[in-house]
Amino acid sequence: MSKMTSNRVVAKSFSWYEPKLGYCVFIGYFILALTTFTLLKPFLDLLPISNLQLSMGTGLNKLVIEDTNSSQPSISGGELIILKQERKPICNVSNPKFDFCDIEGDVRIHGSNSSTILFAASSQMGTLEGDESWFIKPHPRKYDRNAMKFIKEFSVKAIVDHEEAPPCTVNHNVPAIVFSIGGYSDNQFHSFSDLLIPLFTVSAQFHGEVQFLVANFEKDWIIKFQAVLEQLSKYEIIDIDTDDKVRCFPRMIVGLKFYKDLKIDPLTASNGYSMKMFRKLLRKAYSLKKSTAIKIGPHTQEKPKLLIISRKGSRSFMNVDEIAEMAKSLGLEVVVSEATKNLNEFSLVLNSCDVMLGVHGAGLTNFVFLPTNAIVIQVLPWGGFEWVGSNCYGKQPTLEMDLRYLEYKIKVEESSLLQQYPLDHPVIKDPSSVTNHSWGLFKSVYMDKQNVKINVGRFRATLLEALDLLHY
């Protein structure tokens, strides 16, 4: 056989094997891919973002991806890839302290006529099924029936057909926050704890570009805290109780989140929202100049200033002049003042002081205006005030505000209750037997009917401790 003939035979032989070899290679790669997928499938199932599913028929037909970060469909290889999404929660009504909704998209509110908030079901991430709705009272004392009794209720409802919604009267291009200033807002402690601090934590993210819609509108409250509210929102506050317009927003938050009295959730604080940041906002709102308390040193000529919070009615000092004279004898400058509604003026008085003294009560809430490292002295009346005193104005709240805390617990002979009850009466002898019954009984006896007459000789040690803390 010639060399040329031999080459033709070999070429013919290989041409016969080419398609066979191609099939073998394809089958080999397919088996390798299938084996690899089988081995890796347990690990793929653990991926947090996507769940991969292979449909096997005549071959690899389609890949379906379930993605928690997108709801948009896309095309791959001529087939529709469906991106399914877990729906973002819209309203949380399971928390025992508050109800809270965060709605994005086409949101409409009709306040005075129907107290209804409507939003497009497809506007939130994911798609709602049917007519989902919630009834929300936007005030963070859900567990307190007395406080919530008169709070306005809103119906929050998802709609599929836009024709169900009334046409917009006013279109807003900023988010809205709906909240109620009802409850115990006439009390300074509750104004800060229930309203201003929660409002700060939810609105600070918008840097003033947010509209407040207020239910249970109280003009005096708005005026009293106007300086703070203006730091949180650049827009005029709307009384949603009397507003007859249909207002449309791109986003709406309904309700306020509550953590603890005069505290901010540490998880929120990780974003920069803390009591220190809130106090910084107050300093700006009221133009407070004194940033830190006095430091007493060998060459200090200025006297540290003590503010004594006086009260009318219950839990007042019966010998305030005697306390003031003793404090002056220790080298303190003394100011005696009742907490006033005019915070523009009273905040300046607070901010000028280094030590603040008061009997347990809402007036102590004004320590938010004190300079950093100032000292708060809380006087605890007779009758088991340890828990409520610590929770409201004690070490933890003051620590988070960069303040220092001292406590003076009176003895029974310093209480006016001795003038009302004999020594062997349970109110005097065993306060726990009275206070364990109910908060109402505790309040009516120990808070509403008691004043204090401080033993200045005994109290002197507490003031000396305060002065010691002010030294370098």
Secondary structure, DSSP 4 states (H G I P E B T S, - for coil): --HHHHHHHHHHHHHHHHHHHHHHHHHHHHHHHHHHHHHHHHHHTT-SS--EEEEESSSEEEEEEB-TT----EEETTEEEP-B-PPPP-EE---SS--EEEEEEEEEEEHHHH-EEEEETTTSSS---S--EEEE--SS-TT-HHHHTTPPPEEEEEES-GGGSPPPSEE-SS-EEEEE--TTTTSHHHIIIIIIHHHHHHHGGGTB--EEEEES--HHHHHHTHHHHHHHBSSPPEETTT--SEEEEEEEEES----BTTB--HHHHTTT-SHHHHHHHHHHHTT----B---B-TT--SPPEEEEEE-SSTT-BTTHHHHHHHHHHTT-EEEEEE--S-HHHHHHHHHT-SEEEEESSGGGGGGGGSPBT-EEEEEE-TTT-HHHHHHHHSHHHHHHTT-EEEEEEPPGGGBGGGGTS-TTSHHHH-HHHHHTT-HHHHIIIIITS--B---HHHHHHHHHHHHHHTB-
